[in-house]
Amino acid sequence: MTKRSDAGDSSCAYRHMGAAPVRGLWKLKRLTDREKEVLLLLGKGVGNRQLGIAERTVKAHIARIVEKLGQQTRLQVAILAVLAHEKLCADPCCDSRHAALPPGFMMPAAA
């Protein structure tokens, strides 16, 4: 245990770090269709080589996605992809479209 947890500090880890996974969801509209496709695949855990395009191109897409969504890492945008699957996925028959966000989930207001 850390001193922080021993001292009874129960503050939220996201708040403590100044970042929350849903912070960038409202920025999804900034992405191109191809970037949204890559983002969906990231949320599925697909590796760079599994995307079927040059690794250099994948890295460029991911770098732009990270920047446009105001995140810092590939993992953060992958989490966003899972949380925002319903907003990103165009397939009306997708079983995952309604599973990611809990009922009544409110998107954060634009900053």
C-alpha positions in Angstrom: 0.0 0.0 0.0 1.1 3.5 -0.6 1.3 6.3 1.9 -1.6 7.9 0.1 -3.9 4.9 0.5 -2.7 4.4 4.1 -3.6 7.9 4.9 -7.2 7.4 3.8 -7.0 9.6 0.7 -9.8 8.2 -1.5 -9.6 10.8 -4.3 -10.3 9.6 -7.8 -7.2 8.5 -9.7 -8.5 10.2 -12.9 -9.0 13.5 -11.0 -5.6 13.2 -9.3 -3.9 12.7 -12.7 -6.0 15.4 -14.4 -7.4 13.1 -17.0 -10.6 11.1 -17.5 -11.2 8.5 -20.3 -14.3 10.2 -21.5 -12.8 13.7 -21.6 -12.2 13.5 -25.4 -15.5 11.9 -26.5 -17.0 15.1 -27.7 -14.0 15.5 -30.1 -14.9 12.4 -32.1 -16.5 14.6 -34.8 -12.9 15.9 -35.6 -11.9 12.5 -36.9 -12.0 11.5 -40.6 -13.9 8.4 -41.5 -10.6 6.4 -41.9 -9.4 7.6 -38.4 -12.8 6.5 -36.9 -12.3 3.1 -38.6 -8.8 2.8 -37.1 -10.0 3.9 -33.7 -12.7 1.2 -33.7 -10.1 -1.4 -34.5 -7.9 -0.1 -31.7 -10.8 -0.6 -29.4 -10.9 -4.2 -30.4 -7.2 -4.6 -29.6 -6.1 -5.0 -33.2 -2.3 -4.6 -33.6 -0.7 -2.4 -36.2 0.1 -5.2 -38.6 -3.4 -6.6 -38.4 -4.9 -3.4 -40.0 -3.7 -4.5 -43.4 -1.9 -1.2 -44.2 1.7 -0.1 -43.8 2.8 0.2 -40.2 4.1 3.7 -40.9 0.6 4.7 -42.0 -1.0 3.1 -39.0 1.3 5.0 -36.7 0.5 8.3 -38.5 -3.3 7.6 -38.1 -2.9 6.8 -34.4 -0.8 9.9 -33.8 -3.4 12.1 -35.4 -6.2 10.4 -33.4 -4.4 10.9 -30.2 -3.8 14.5 -31.0 -7.3 15.3 -32.2 -8.9 13.6 -29.2 -6.6 15.4 -26.7 -5.2 12.3 -25.2 -1.6 11.2 -24.5 -1.4 7.6 -25.4 -2.7 4.9 -27.7 -4.2 3.1 -24.7 -6.3 6.2 -23.8 -7.8 6.4 -27.3 -8.4 2.6 -27.3 -10.4 3.1 -24.1 -12.3 5.9 -25.7 -13.0 3.7 -28.7 -14.7 1.1 -26.4 -16.6 3.8 -24.5 -17.8 5.5 -27.7 -18.4 2.4 -29.8 -22.0 3.3 -30.4 -21.0 6.7 -31.7 -18.3 5.3 -34.0 -19.9 2.2 -35.4 -22.2 2.6 -38.4 -23.4 -1.0 -38.4 -27.0 -1.0 -37.0 -26.8 -4.8 -36.4 -23.6 -4.6 -34.3 -24.1 -6.3 -31.0 -21.6 -4.0 -29.3 -23.3 -0.8 -30.3 -25.4 -0.6 -27.2 -23.2 -2.5 -24.8 -20.4 0.0 -24.2 -22.1 3.0 -22.6 -24.4 2.5 -19.6 -28.1 3.6 -19.9 -28.4 7.3 -19.3 -24.7 8.0 -19.9 -24.3 11.7 -20.5 -21.6 12.9 -22.8 -19.5 15.7 -21.2 -20.2 19.2 -22.5 -17.7 20.7 -24.9 -15.0 22.7 -23.2 
